Amino acid sequence: MSDFFGSTTWTALLIIIQIFGVALWLALGYWVYQDSRRRFENAGAITGSTAIALIIPLLGPLIYLFIRPPEYLTDAHDREMETLALEAQVGGLRCPECEAVVGSRFLVCPMCTAPLREPCRRCSEPLDPIWHVCPYCATPAYSQTGSAAEETRIS
């Protein structure tokens, strides 16, 4: 047995294990650096987390796993944009007269009875004032004066 631990095979095996250990240590440090760049805005946090991973081999990346933010910066930014878009949608559904919250399908405001939308002549779905055609039945959407003028032209 003592012949094996003194042999060149054992020495070569130890060198290979050491090279693998150093490669693993450097790869984990690089992974921490790349991951922290995606999760932190602060350059000091990126440097600090990479330093912890390199100073404390194998345990440093585990420590980083516990202290890193739970989501990437791009995911946080996308979530924030979605939240702002939803808030803008909800904030935009208000009566122009009394600022009461109204539904997207309301024809009149339930609080002040101000007209909000006109119903389609064919399917009675509520139409936005800027629409030129009903998206539900493809009937041309005219204002009350336009539809009356159209009817008088046809007769």
C-alpha positions in Angstrom: 0.0 0.0 0.0 2.8 2.4 0.8 4.2 1.8 -2.7 1.0 3.2 -4.2 1.1 6.5 -2.3 4.7 7.0 -3.3 4.1 6.1 -6.9 4.0 8.5 -9.9 0.4 7.5 -10.5 -0.7 8.8 -7.1 1.3 12.0 -7.7 -0.3 12.5 -11.1 -3.8 11.8 -9.6 -3.2 14.4 -6.9 -2.1 17.0 -9.5 -5.2 16.3 -11.5 -7.4 16.7 -8.4 -5.7 19.9 -7.5 -6.1 21.3 -11.1 -9.8 20.3 -11.0 -10.3 22.0 -7.6 -8.7 25.2 -8.8 -10.8 25.1 -12.0 -13.9 24.6 -10.0 -13.0 27.4 -7.7 -12.4 29.8 -10.6 -15.5 28.7 -12.4 -17.7 29.3 -9.3 -16.1 32.7 -8.9 -16.9 33.5 -12.5 -20.5 32.2 -12.1 -21.0 34.4 -9.0 -19.6 37.4 -11.0 -22.0 36.8 -13.9 -25.0 36.1 -11.8 -24.4 39.1 -9.5 -24.1 41.4 -12.6 -27.7 40.3 -13.5 -29.1 40.8 -10.0 -27.3 43.9 -8.6 -27.2 47.5 -9.9 -24.5 48.5 -7.5 -20.9 47.8 -8.6 -19.8 47.4 -5.0 -22.2 44.6 -4.4 -21.0 42.9 -7.5 -17.4 43.2 -6.5 -18.1 42.2 -2.9 -20.1 39.1 -3.8 -17.3 38.0 -6.3 -14.7 38.6 -3.6 -16.5 36.5 -1.1 -16.8 33.7 -3.7 -13.1 33.8 -4.4 -11.8 34.4 -0.9 -13.8 31.6 0.7 -13.5 28.6 -1.8 -16.6 26.5 -2.3 -18.3 28.1 0.7 -18.3 31.6 -0.8 -20.7 30.7 -3.6 -23.0 29.1 -1.1 -23.0 32.3 1.0 -23.8 34.2 -2.2 -26.8 32.0 -2.9 -28.3 33.2 0.4 -27.6 36.9 0.1 -28.4 37.5 -3.6 -31.7 39.1 -4.7 -34.4 36.6 -5.6 -34.9 37.9 -9.2 -32.9 39.3 -12.1 -32.9 43.1 -12.7 -34.7 42.5 -16.1 -37.4 40.6 -14.4 -37.9 43.2 -11.7 -38.0 45.9 -14.4 -40.5 44.0 -16.5 -42.7 43.5 -13.4 -42.5 47.2 -12.6 -43.5 48.1 -16.2 -46.5 45.6 -16.1 -47.6 47.1 -12.8 -47.4 50.7 -14.2 -49.4 49.6 -17.3 -52.1 48.0 -15.1 -52.3 51.1 -12.9 -52.6 53.3 -16.0 -55.4 51.1 -17.3 -57.3 51.2 -14.0 -56.6 54.9 -13.6 -57.9 55.6 -17.1 -61.3 54.1 -16.4 -62.9 57.2 -14.7 -65.8 59.3 -15.7 -64.6 62.6 -17.3 -67.3 64.6 -15.4 -67.3 63.3 -11.8 -64.1 61.1 -11.8 -66.1 58.1 -10.5 -64.7 54.7 -11.4 -66.5 53.3 -14.4 -66.4 49.9 -16.2 -65.1 49.5 -19.7 -68.6 48.5 -21.0 -70.5 51.3 -19.3 -72.6 53.5 -21.6 -73.3 56.1 -19.0 -71.7 57.0 -15.7 -73.8 55.4 -12.8 -73.0 58.4 -10.6 -73.7 61.5 -12.7 -75.3 59.9 -15.8 -72.8 61.5 -18.1 -72.7 59.7 -21.5 -69.5 57.7 -21.8 -70.0 55.6 -25.0 -72.6 55.0 -27.7 -74.0 51.6 -28.4 -73.5 50.0 -31.7 -76.5 50.3 -34.1 -76.5 46.6 -34.9 -75.2 44.7 -31.9 -75.6 47.3 -29.1 -72.0 46.8 -27.8 -70.4 49.9 -26.3 -68.2 51.7 -28.8 -65.3 54.0 -27.9 -65.8 57.5 -29.4 -62.6 57.2 -31.5 -63.6 54.0 -33.2 -64.7 54.1 -36.8 -66.1 50.6 -37.0 -67.6 48.3 -34.4 -65.0 45.6 -33.6 -67.8 43.1 -32.6 -69.9 43.2 -35.8 -68.0 45.4 -38.3 -70.8 47.9 -38.6 -69.5 51.4 -39.3 -69.6 53.5 -36.2 -71.1 57.0 -36.6 -71.8 59.6 -34.1 -75.5 60.5 -33.5 -75.3 63.4 -36.0 -73.3 61.4 -38.5 -75.8 58.5 -38.4 -78.8 60.8 -38.7 -77.2 62.6 -41.7 -76.5 59.2 -43.2 -80.1 58.1 -42.7 -81.4 61.2 -44.4 -79.0 60.8 -47.3 -80.2 57.2 -47.9 -84.0 58.1 -47.7 
